[in-house]
Amino acid sequence: MNNKSLSSDYVKRAKIRLSAVETLLHHKGFADVVRESQEIVELACKGLLRHFGIEPARVHDVSVQLNELQELVSNPNNIAVLIKISKSLRRDRELAFYGSEDLTPSEFYNESDAKEAFQSAQEVVRVVLEIIKG
């Protein structure tokens, strides 16, 4: 399947969500910044895969599929960045949203965690746009 419109929609929505996450950061919703940043990364990466005609897996971390793009882009280091960030934020997805018996998300995630996640999401959107506009 190679629906360029769907690919563009994913990336556009990821870019728009950056503003929403910035608002969460401003209001000190640090756990939500981490969770939403992961969703931005997921959406942008899946948009990139669709751009290259690859149907994204129905998982939250598509880093395995991103490896397929290494030979299709002019700068393979960009794909390495996407893979690293996707894997990193995937680990915090459920924890940042649900917590656990011994962890309350709003108490666990701090401003530094949130800023790092947000900057990672910004970087992914920037890289994906750069590759697509190529």
Order of alpha helices (4+ residues) and beta strands (2+ residues): alpha-alpha-alpha-alpha-alpha-alpha-alpha
